[in-house]
């Protein structure tokens, strides 16, 4: 098996998210974009660098999830939405 292959699936591993994103530095109230295209507001950040609690503000394809809160893993966060980029 070559390096970078998953032993269970035999396929290549792929990490989502931005490896340089400093999850610890993201403040409560910030808007973030997720790998699925969703936009969410940070409700709580335990500052462990792994998880943040988000409230979905824009969920393309599933508007019923808007307003739901979920604990999200760092690899699912693409980055902070800058002002003017909206969701």
GUZA-248764 format. One record per residue: x, y, z of N, C-alpha, C in turn. Coordinates in steps of 0.02 Angstrom, whole numbers. Layout:
// residues N
+--------+--------+--------+--------+---------+--------+--------+--------+--------+
|  neast | nnorth |    nup | caeast | canorth |   caup |  ceast | cnorth |    cup |
+--------+--------+--------+--------+---------+--------+--------+--------+--------+
|      X |      Y |      Z |      X |       Y |      Z |      X |      Y |      Z |
...
+--------+--------+--------+--------+---------+--------+--------+--------+--------+
END
This chain:
// residues 87
+--------+--------+--------+--------+---------+--------+--------+--------+--------+
|  neast | nnorth |    nup | caeast | canorth |   caup |  ceast | cnorth |    cup |
+--------+--------+--------+--------+---------+--------+--------+--------+--------+
|     43 |    -59 |      0 |      0 |       0 |      0 |     45 |     61 |      0 |
|     31 |    109 |    -44 |     73 |     168 |    -48 |     55 |    218 |      7 |
|    102 |    263 |     20 |     91 |     314 |     70 |     32 |    358 |     50 |
|    -10 |    377 |     97 |    -68 |     419 |     82 |   -131 |    381 |     66 |
|   -127 |    314 |     67 |   -187 |     275 |     55 |   -218 |    254 |    121 |
|   -283 |    251 |    120 |   -321 |     230 |    178 |   -323 |    154 |    180 |
|   -304 |    124 |    235 |   -301 |      51 |    240 |   -369 |     18 |    232 |
|   -422 |     52 |    256 |   -488 |      22 |    253 |   -519 |     27 |    184 |
|   -510 |     83 |    150 |   -542 |      92 |     85 |   -495 |     83 |     27 |
|   -429 |     85 |     40 |   -381 |      79 |    -14 |   -374 |    143 |    -54 |
|   -413 |    194 |    -36 |   -412 |     257 |    -73 |   -367 |    308 |    -39 |
|   -359 |    364 |    -72 |   -317 |     417 |    -44 |   -354 |    453 |     12 |
|   -317 |    473 |     63 |   -345 |     513 |    117 |   -349 |    585 |     94 |
|   -398 |    621 |    118 |   -404 |     691 |    101 |   -430 |    729 |    161 |
|   -394 |    779 |    182 |   -417 |     821 |    237 |   -455 |    879 |    208 |
|   -513 |    894 |    237 |   -550 |     953 |    218 |   -528 |   1010 |    263 |
|   -550 |   1069 |    247 |   -533 |    1127 |    288 |   -465 |   1155 |    269 |
|   -448 |   1209 |    300 |   -386 |    1243 |    287 |   -338 |   1228 |    345 |
|   -281 |   1198 |    330 |   -235 |    1178 |    382 |   -206 |   1237 |    420 |
|   -205 |   1297 |    389 |   -177 |    1355 |    423 |   -230 |   1395 |    462 |
|   -292 |   1374 |    460 |   -345 |    1409 |    496 |   -334 |   1401 |    571 |
|   -332 |   1457 |    607 |   -323 |    1456 |    679 |   -391 |   1458 |    712 |
|   -420 |   1400 |    725 |   -486 |    1395 |    754 |   -490 |   1427 |    823 |
|   -435 |   1425 |    859 |   -433 |    1454 |    926 |   -446 |   1529 |    924 |
|   -424 |   1562 |    871 |   -429 |    1635 |    867 |   -497 |   1660 |    842 |
|   -540 |   1616 |    820 |   -605 |    1638 |    794 |   -650 |   1658 |    853 |
|   -674 |   1719 |    850 |   -715 |    1746 |    904 |   -788 |   1726 |    897 |
|   -823 |   1724 |    953 |   -895 |    1713 |    953 |   -927 |   1770 |    913 |
|   -977 |   1753 |    874 |  -1011 |    1803 |    832 |   -984 |   1806 |    761 |
|   -925 |   1778 |    749 |   -896 |    1778 |    682 |   -936 |   1732 |    636 |
|   -938 |   1749 |    573 |   -970 |    1706 |    523 |   -917 |   1663 |    490 |
|   -931 |   1599 |    481 |   -884 |    1553 |    449 |   -919 |   1517 |    392 |
|   -879 |   1497 |    343 |   -903 |    1457 |    287 |   -880 |   1385 |    297 |
|   -924 |   1338 |    284 |   -909 |    1267 |    294 |   -899 |   1232 |    226 |
|   -869 |   1173 |    227 |   -853 |    1137 |    166 |   -916 |   1119 |    125 |
|   -973 |   1113 |    156 |  -1034 |    1097 |    120 |  -1068 |   1158 |     90 |
|  -1038 |   1217 |     97 |  -1067 |    1278 |     69 |  -1109 |   1317 |    119 |
|  -1118 |   1290 |    179 |  -1158 |    1324 |    230 |  -1119 |   1383 |    259 |
|  -1157 |   1431 |    284 |  -1128 |    1487 |    322 |  -1158 |   1482 |    392 |
|  -1117 |   1495 |    442 |  -1141 |    1488 |    511 |  -1107 |   1541 |    555 |
|  -1140 |   1556 |    610 |  -1113 |    1603 |    660 |  -1084 |   1563 |    718 |
|  -1026 |   1584 |    742 |   -995 |    1551 |    799 |  -1033 |   1570 |    862 |
|  -1062 |   1520 |    896 |  -1099 |    1530 |    958 |  -1052 |   1524 |   1017 |
|  -1008 |   1474 |   1015 |   -961 |    1463 |   1069 |   -898 |   1432 |   1041 |
|   -841 |   1454 |   1067 |   -777 |    1426 |   1047 |   -740 |   1405 |   1109 |
|   -736 |   1339 |   1122 |   -701 |    1316 |   1182 |   -625 |   1326 |   1179 |
|   -601 |   1349 |   1120 |   -530 |    1365 |   1110 |   -485 |   1304 |   1119 |
|   -510 |   1246 |   1096 |   -469 |    1186 |   1098 |   -436 |   1172 |   1030 |
|   -454 |   1213 |    980 |   -425 |    1204 |    914 |   -456 |   1149 |    873 |
|   -505 |   1115 |    901 |   -536 |    1058 |    866 |   -610 |   1068 |    850 |
|   -647 |   1099 |    896 |   -719 |    1104 |    889 |   -742 |   1175 |    900 |
|   -797 |   1194 |    866 |   -832 |    1257 |    881 |   -907 |   1243 |    876 |
|   -945 |   1279 |    916 |  -1018 |    1274 |    914 |  -1044 |   1327 |    867 |
|  -1082 |   1306 |    816 |  -1106 |    1352 |    765 |  -1182 |   1352 |    762 |
|  -1210 |   1408 |    739 |  -1281 |    1414 |    723 |  -1284 |   1429 |    648 |
|  -1318 |   1385 |    611 |  -1322 |    1393 |    538 |  -1363 |   1455 |    520 |
|  -1335 |   1497 |    475 |  -1370 |    1556 |    452 |  -1391 |   1550 |    379 |
|  -1356 |   1508 |    341 |  -1374 |    1496 |    271 |  -1356 |   1424 |    254 |
|  -1407 |   1386 |    234 |  -1396 |    1315 |    218 |  -1426 |   1301 |    149 |
|  -1385 |   1310 |     97 |  -1411 |    1297 |     29 |  -1434 |   1224 |     24 |
|  -1492 |   1215 |     -5 |  -1518 |    1147 |    -14 |  -1557 |   1120 |     45 |
|  -1553 |   1152 |    103 |  -1590 |    1129 |    162 |  -1605 |   1187 |    209 |
|  -1647 |   1235 |    187 |  -1661 |    1294 |    227 |  -1692 |   1279 |    296 |
|  -1720 |   1219 |    304 |  -1750 |    1201 |    368 |  -1697 |   1197 |    424 |
|  -1633 |   1188 |    405 |  -1579 |    1183 |    455 |  -1557 |   1252 |    480 |
|  -1579 |   1305 |    446 |  -1560 |    1372 |    467 |  -1583 |   1384 |    539 |
|  -1537 |   1408 |    580 |  -1552 |    1420 |    651 |  -1531 |   1363 |    696 |
|  -1519 |   1303 |    668 |  -1497 |    1247 |    708 |  -1426 |   1258 |    733 |
|  -1411 |   1232 |    792 |  -1343 |    1236 |    819 |  -1311 |   1167 |    815 |
|  -1245 |   1167 |    802 |  -1210 |    1104 |    796 |  -1136 |   1114 |    815 |
|  -1108 |   1065 |    848 |  -1037 |    1064 |    863 |  -1002 |   1040 |    799 |
|   -954 |   1079 |    774 |   -923 |    1065 |    710 |   -847 |   1055 |    718 |
|   -820 |   1005 |    685 |   -749 |     989 |    687 |   -710 |   1037 |    642 |
|   -647 |   1051 |    661 |   -607 |    1101 |    625 |   -601 |   1087 |    550 |
|   -599 |   1025 |    530 |   -589 |    1008 |    460 |   -648 |   1026 |    416 |
|   -705 |   1040 |    447 |   -764 |    1060 |    409 |   -769 |   1135 |    399 |
|   -723 |   1173 |    428 |   -724 |    1246 |    425 |   -675 |   1269 |    372 |
|   -700 |   1304 |    320 |   -656 |    1330 |    268 |   -623 |   1395 |    290 |
|   -659 |   1437 |    326 |   -630 |    1500 |    348 |   -683 |   1549 |    372 |
|   -658 |   1605 |    395 |   -701 |    1659 |    419 |   -725 |   1699 |    359 |
|   -790 |   1715 |    358 |   -818 |    1756 |    305 |   -801 |   1829 |    321 |
|   -768 |   1861 |    275 |   -750 |    1931 |    284 |   -811 |   1975 |    270 |
|   -813 |   2034 |    301 |   -869 |    2080 |    288 |   -874 |   2094 |    214 |
|   -936 |   2096 |    189 |   -947 |    2108 |    119 |   -951 |   2045 |     77 |
|   -933 |   1987 |    107 |   -938 |    1923 |     70 |  -1005 |   1889 |     83 |
|  -1037 |   1907 |    138 |  -1103 |    1882 |    154 |  -1112 |   1807 |    147 |
|  -1173 |   1782 |    162 |  -1185 |    1711 |    160 |  -1240 |   1693 |    119 |
+--------+--------+--------+--------+---------+--------+--------+--------+--------+
END
